[in-house]
């Protein structure tokens, strides 16, 4: 007879866990492990494939803002980091500044707004427009999903402004290369 007990405390910070249908979530905003995950998620969605969870932990970056303040000198001082690894990390970070708008929207980590919805939304609206929308009907999504986006996107405005100062540049897909267009012709 096997019984499994669901943990109620975060293994990293011992704070209370909340449950959703699919996962346990630490409710402590300052949980170091949670902060690593947020930065890692951001890097992955922004196309920095060479930066994995363990790398974020080894570097000790707990905020996306700190990620962009890393220097080669800082990285080379870390155990296991040399000149080549430091340059690779910095190149990966630079890659995140030339992306498709939907990558940024997805990278924000807003609940229910993953890659597919981000693509749909960014085909209708610019990121700047999404920050200004207050009427859920305008989005053309379900009520709960629309409300979730509207209620949460404002938290990411400082990050968006920061990234623009870092040189964020949106690239657009060339419509002539989009295979789904061939199906409609």
Secondary structure in CASP SS format (residue, H / E / C, confidence):
PFRMAT SS
TARGET T0000
AUTHOR 0000-0000-0000
METHOD secondary structure of the structure
MODEL  1
X C 1.00
X C 1.00
X C 1.00
X C 1.00
X C 1.00
X C 1.00
X C 1.00
X C 1.00
X E 1.00
X C 1.00
X C 1.00
X C 1.00
X C 1.00
X C 1.00
X C 1.00
X E 1.00
X E 1.00
X E 1.00
X E 1.00
X C 1.00
X C 1.00
X C 1.00
X C 1.00
X E 1.00
X E 1.00
X E 1.00
X C 1.00
X C 1.00
X C 1.00
X C 1.00
X C 1.00
X H 1.00
X H 1.00
X H 1.00
X H 1.00
X H 1.00
X H 1.00
X H 1.00
X H 1.00
X H 1.00
X H 1.00
X H 1.00
X H 1.00
X H 1.00
X H 1.00
X C 1.00
X C 1.00
X C 1.00
X C 1.00
X C 1.00
X C 1.00
X C 1.00
X H 1.00
X H 1.00
X H 1.00
X H 1.00
X H 1.00
X H 1.00
X H 1.00
X C 1.00
X C 1.00
X C 1.00
X C 1.00
X H 1.00
X H 1.00
X H 1.00
X H 1.00
X C 1.00
X C 1.00
X C 1.00
X C 1.00
X H 1.00
X H 1.00
X H 1.00
X H 1.00
X H 1.00
X C 1.00
X C 1.00
X C 1.00
X C 1.00
X C 1.00
X C 1.00
X H 1.00
X H 1.00
X H 1.00
X H 1.00
X H 1.00
X H 1.00
X H 1.00
X H 1.00
X H 1.00
X H 1.00
X H 1.00
X H 1.00
X H 1.00
X C 1.00
X C 1.00
X E 1.00
X E 1.00
X C 1.00
X H 1.00
X H 1.00
X H 1.00
X H 1.00
X H 1.00
X H 1.00
X H 1.00
X C 1.00
X C 1.00
X C 1.00
X C 1.00
X C 1.00
X C 1.00
X C 1.00
X H 1.00
X H 1.00
X H 1.00
X H 1.00
X H 1.00
X H 1.00
X H 1.00
X H 1.00
X H 1.00
X H 1.00
X C 1.00
X C 1.00
X H 1.00
X H 1.00
X H 1.00
X H 1.00
X H 1.00
X H 1.00
X C 1.00
X C 1.00
X C 1.00
X H 1.00
X H 1.00
X H 1.00
X H 1.00
X C 1.00
X C 1.00
X C 1.00
X H 1.00
X H 1.00
X H 1.00
X H 1.00
X H 1.00
X H 1.00
X H 1.00
X H 1.00
X H 1.00
X H 1.00
X H 1.00
X H 1.00
X H 1.00
X H 1.00
X H 1.00
X H 1.00
X H 1.00
X H 1.00
X H 1.00
X H 1.00
X H 1.00
X H 1.00
X H 1.00
X H 1.00
X C 1.00
X C 1.00
X E 1.00
X E 1.00
X C 1.00
X C 1.00
X C 1.00
X C 1.00
X H 1.00
X H 1.00
X H 1.00
X C 1.00
X H 1.00
X H 1.00
X H 1.00
X H 1.00
X H 1.00
X H 1.00
X C 1.00
END
